[in-house]
Amino acid sequence: MSALQPLDMVNRMCARIGEIPPLSLDDDVPGGQAAQLIYNGLVEALVGIYPFSFARKWCQLPRLSAAPLGGWQYAFKLPPEALEPPFRITDRLTDPGRGFSAFTLNGGEVYSDSPELLAEVLVLPPPHIWSATFRECATVAGAAEYALARAADRNTWERLRVVAFGTPQENMRGGLMRVAISNDAQATPALALPSGGPLINAWRS
């Protein structure tokens, strides 16, 4: 079986509501560009709800030639595929889990006195690496968005949103999304506490 592509997921979403999917997501295909925009916006929103392991990526940051303002020695460029500010930044490339805070963010750049930096960022993940539960949540949530966009069917939109995310009081973390979050949390090891410091040493003693 070939790896799932965005068009495969759009096909699944449209099939849930009986809509005919576009032949491709290209701009020159009727409905293709609109379907692509809805898909991208949906997945970006879904991975922003919770730091899913398959939507996180470690990147070594390229150092810029121009010196930054504010007294820092080095400036680095955040990767263009990053959807949000980094989850973590470290100066020790062999130990990315180590706590590090000697930097500042400025737009799409990072300033620091360290000559090398690594950042963990949120990216738009391809569907073939999603978990099965997240894929089902995305399918139902996408079907809701296409029902509203293509058929102006608000009743179907509201019904499917409850299946995907639970009630409004659950802030999009109920329904299938809750299952996806729980499964990802169980499969992801907890971060180690950073060593050193009086508060951490007192807690451990």
N, C-alpha and C positions, 0 to 999 in steps of 0.2 A: 504494500500500500504506500503510495507516495505521500510525502509530507503535506499536511494541510496548509492551504494558502488562504489569504483573506477572502478571495472569491468563493472558496468552499464554505467559509463561515457565513458569508452573505447569502449563499444558497440555502443553508440551513435555517437562517433567520427568516427568509422569505417563505420557506416551505412551512414553517410553523403557523403562518397566517394565510396560507393559500395564495400568496402573491407570486407572480412570475419574476424570477431574479434577472438582473441584467446579464448579458452574454459575457461581459468583462467589466472591469472597473476603469477602463480607459476613458479619457475625455471625449473621444470621438464616437463613443457608443451611447445611444439614448439611455439616459438614466445612470450611466456608469460613473460619471463624476459625482453626482449627488449621492450615490450609494457608497462611494469611497469616502466622501466627507463624513457621512453619518457613521460609517464603520470606524474611521480614525477617531472621531470625537467620542464615540461610545467606549472604545477600548482605552483611550487615554483617561477617561473618567473612571472606568472600572479599576484600573491599576493604581489610580490615585486614592482609592478608598482605603487600601491596606497595602503595606510594603510586601507584596508577594515575591517569593524568592525568584521566580522565573522572569520578573520584570526589573530585577536589579542587576547592575553590571559594574564591574570594577574597570576603571580606565586610568592609565597613566596620563597625567595632564601635560600637554605641551607647554614649554616655557616660552614666554614672549621675550622679544629682544629689548623692548622699551622698558625702562625702569618705572615702577609704579609710584603713585603719590602716597603720602602718609608715612614715609620713613621705612617702608618695607623694601627688602632687597630685590625680590623677584615677583614677577607677575605670571600667572598661568591662565590658559584658556580652558573653560569648561567645554566638554564635548557637545557638538551641536545637537546630538540626538537626546540629550538630557531633557526630560519633561519638566522637572522641578529642581530646586536647589539640592545639592548632594545630601544623601543620608549621612555619610561619613567621609572625612578626609584624613589621610595619614601621611606622615613623612617617612615612614619605614616600610618600604615596598615588600620586604620579606615578612612583615607582621602587620597586615592591614587591619586587624582587629584591635590594635593598640590605640588607646585614647590619645587624641591630639587636638589641640585647640589654638595653636599659635598661627592663626591665619584670619583673614577677613574676606568676605564676599563683596564684590563690587560689580553689579550687573552680571555679565557673563564671564567675569574673571575672578581669580582667587589670588590674593596677595599674601606672601609669607616670606620668612627669612630662610626657609629650607630650600635647597637647590632642586629637590625632587618631591613631587606630590602625587598621590594616588587618591582617586575619588570613587565612591560608590554612588551611582546615579540611577534614577528611574528612567526606563526606556520603554518604547512601544514594542512589546515582544511579539514575534511571529506566532500564529496560532498553534503550530505543531509542538511548541514547548509548553503550552498552557497545561495546567492540570485538568483532569477530566471534569471535576466539579466546577471549576472556573469556566471551562468551555460551555458547559450546560447553562450556567448563569448568563454568560455572554450571549448565547443563542436566544434565550428567552427575553433578555433585555433588548437585544437587537431587534427581535420580532416586534416588540412593543414600539420601538422607534420607527420602524418601517411601516407599521400599521398607522401611526399618526401622520407620518410624512407622505405616504403614498395614497392612503385611503381616508385620511382625516377621521380615523376611527378612535375616538378618545376613550370609549368604553373598553375596547380591547387593550389600549395602551395602559389604562389604569389597572386592569385585571392582571396583565402580564407583569407589570411593575411590582405588584404585590408578591407574585410568585418569585420573581428575581430578587427582590430586596426586602420583602416583608412590609409591615405597616409604616406609615410616615414617621411614627414615633421611634422607629428603630434606626432612623438616619442612614438608610441604605445598607445596613449591616445585618439585616434579617434574611429570611427566605434562603434561596440558593447561595447567596453571597455569604451568609453565615457559615454554611457548610464548607464553602471554598476557603474561607479564612481559617476555620478550625483545622481543616486538613493540612493547609500550608504551615500553620503554626506548629502542629505536631511533627511535621517532617523537617522543620528548620531548627537547628541547635541554637540555644540561647547564647548571646554574646558573653564572653568572659569579662568579668569586672577588671578595670585597669588596676595595675599594681601601684603601690605607693600612695602617699598622702595621708594626713592624720585621720580624716574621716573614714576612709576606706579601711585603714589599718585598725581603727577602733571597732568598726563594724565586724571585721573578721575575727577579732580577739574575743 
